Amino acid sequence: MDIKLDPARDDLPLMANTSHILVKHYVLDLDVNFESRVIEGTIVLFFEDGNRFKPQTGSTKETCQLASKEACKSGTPELCHLPVPNARTTFNVGYNDFIICDKGEEDTSDKDGNHDNQEQAPGISSSKYCCDTENHGREDFLVVLDCCDLSVLKVEEVDVAAVQGIEKFTRSSKLTVVSKELRNEIVHELVTLPADHWREQLDYFARCSQAPSCGELFFDTDAWSLQIKKTGAQTATDFPHAIRIYYKTRPEGQSVTWTSDQSGRPCVYTMGSPINNRALFPCQEPPVAMSTWQATVRAAASFVVLMSGENSAKPTQLHEGCSSWHYYVTMPMPASTFAIAVGCWTEVKPEACSSGDPAMERPFPPPETDCRCVGGCGHTEYPCRFQDAVATTQETIPHRVFAPGCLEGVCQETLVRLLPACLLAAHAVLGTHPFSRLDVLVVPANFSSLGMARPSKERTGHVSDSGASVVKHGLSPEKPFMQVHYLKGYFLLRFLARRLGQETYFSCLRKFVHKFHGQLILSQDFLQMLLESIPEEKRLELSVENIFQDWLESSGIPKPLQGARPAGADCGLVRRVYAEVTRWMQLDRRPRKRRRRQEEEEEEVVSEKLLPDQLVLLLERLLEEKTLTHPTLQALQRTYHLHEQDAEVRHRWCELIVKHKYTRGYGHVERFLWEDQAMGVYLYGELMVGEDARQQQLARRCFERARGQMDRASAELVAEMLF
């Protein structure tokens, strides 16, 4: 079996053998170097093997298969079949000559075929893996991690038994004879500590991560994975349950973006798409691999380190010019949710607001019932806020806003004032906040993760026995820019809200969060819960199967929306926009001799300020018009100050400029293509499709300026349009 993948366009392999062994906790210790554009250090992984976790969590394979099947139905990246050959055959897999050999009936290692290394990183200390003749033809167990664009320098077993006081996690009062079984027992006891011991657990994870080595491990890398083995360890149970990996990222790695912020200062951040975090650290990417983590990150003292974590980290000065930041997470989550951003950010703190500030008004009435989960939670044990009486009544959680210095003022005026109201609304509708805090960062202009899935009607196959699979179209350059599934999702939720009624709909959302928080669930679980809230006589043949058929598997406008009343029929805000459109069209059709009075008439066109969403709708309706005169476009800009609006409004304004070749507005298009690089991808297409020489020259000029900072997928997509 040969797997031939085009790394630029085809499917994305998930190689981790999560059915055999799971990472339960990561400890990262990293240095960020802006001069070399490298993040380097160590990561310690604490494992549990399949024999231990399967009785507690059920069949990982079944979970993966359900998630795989659901991915197709819900429009998320698809998990497709990676065929599993017979374990008694010798076969050739991957990019070259990596051999997996016959192991006999007690085979518990990865049978999917792991790829040999094409370009080994400096310091690789192993050769190709084949049968271990010293073990009578039985192959050593491989731990396979998702890994890409990383230079792995060394892998070693961690001697957790050397940690002072660690004997409390064993059955022996004294550690006289240290064996692999004893070390693995220590790790097992540590990762299964009760939730109320989480502080002690994190402390011992940190201590163990600094423990000495008790031997190097063989490892190999290929384009998509890191494979590790220990001679003589033939099962996941035998494999060391605590290992340390020395590694460093590569500047071209797709999980991290080195760029400049809007103030021109250097920064780096993770975007998580299209390959998630495998180019930041070796990990298990499949969502079923839920884990916790803690990280210490060092950077120059002028930088702020932000990370997904439950604590509001403050810097610790190590020595002159260098600071250290520490974050941790106690809720098990997929590795793809790990995020980091390092830059010269400014914390934008709220001004003292008066009691009459509308942003602080309660958007919904307070919940009438206790938000705690009666009867316990359905997730694995962790310090859950849904069981904390104080947390359940916390309407707003501590939150911080960070931004480049040049945007501090606009964040102070808008974003900082809105957050409390948003948090109040979330608590009123959904109940307990699942996390204890929130950090918000205004990302650089080249942040391109507009979409995280590419919809497809193809059926998914089964996940392999090891847990390995494939993300369908995961490497397609167009994937981050597909928006149709988000639009359909929005209209589906609106459709269901109307069918149930707002009160019932919000009640279902609240119930759903309470029941499934902290768990991996499928979208049909959500839909089934909603449908159960509708009296059977009112369902009108509405079922999960029909919803999938109408909303996902069929192209175009879903059947339930066909013939529906336009939104303006029952919305005053929309009706007002339609009236404005009519007035602007009347103004556009006036004879040229009356143009002199146009500025005076503008006051009649707009009697009060339109909201941003109204402006978007106004411009979208005007885009449907075949022609608009340049004086009308000039009046639109002057009336609504369109160049000062948010990106959604300015994008529509730029579309109008391009469509009608309004040359006086080309400067606004250039600014948009530089300041909003991800959304600007669509505009490049508009500039080229009209085959206007001046517009095409504008597109190429802007691309040459921005391509050095654009992410790879955006740059490739735009280059195809232009050349």
Secondary structure as UniProt FT lines:
FT   TURN            7..9
FT   STRAND          12..14
FT   TURN            18..20
FT   STRAND          21..33
FT   TURN            34..37
FT   STRAND          38..49
FT   HELIX           50..57
FT   HELIX           60..74
FT   STRAND          78..80
FT   TURN            87..88
FT   STRAND          91..93
FT   TURN            94..97
FT   STRAND          98..100
FT   TURN            105..106
FT   TURN            122..123
FT   HELIX           133..135
FT   TURN            136..137
FT   STRAND          143..146
FT   STRAND          150..158
FT   HELIX           160..162
FT   TURN            164..165
FT   HELIX           166..169
FT   HELIX           180..191
FT   HELIX           195..197
FT   HELIX           198..209
FT   STRAND          213..216
FT   STRAND          218..221
FT   STRAND          225..229
FT   TURN            231..232
FT   TURN            236..238
FT   STRAND          242..249
FT   TURN            251..252
FT   TURN            254..255
FT   STRAND          256..260
FT   TURN            262..263
FT   STRAND          266..270
FT   TURN            273..280
FT   TURN            287..288
FT   STRAND          290..300
FT   TURN            301..302
FT   STRAND          304..307
FT   STRAND          316..319
FT   TURN            320..321
FT   STRAND          322..334
FT   HELIX           335..337
FT   STRAND          340..343
FT   STRAND          346..347
FT   TURN            355..356
FT   HELIX           358..360
FT   TURN            374..375
FT   HELIX           385..387
FT   HELIX           389..392
FT   STRAND          399..403
FT   HELIX           405..407
FT   HELIX           408..413
FT   HELIX           415..430
FT   STRAND          438..441
FT   TURN            445..446
FT   TURN            465..466
FT   STRAND          469..472
FT   TURN            473..475
FT   TURN            477..478
FT   HELIX           479..481
FT   HELIX           484..500
FT   HELIX           502..516
FT   TURN            517..518
FT   HELIX           523..532
FT   HELIX           536..538
FT   TURN            540..541
FT   HELIX           544..551
FT   HELIX           559..561
FT   TURN            562..563
FT   HELIX           567..569
FT   HELIX           572..588
FT   HELIX           592..597
FT   HELIX           598..605
FT   HELIX           612..623
FT   HELIX           630..640
FT   HELIX           642..644
FT   HELIX           647..659
FT   TURN            660..661
FT   HELIX           663..665
FT   HELIX           666..675
FT   TURN            677..679
FT   HELIX           680..689
FT   HELIX           693..706
FT   TURN            707..709
FT   HELIX           712..722
//
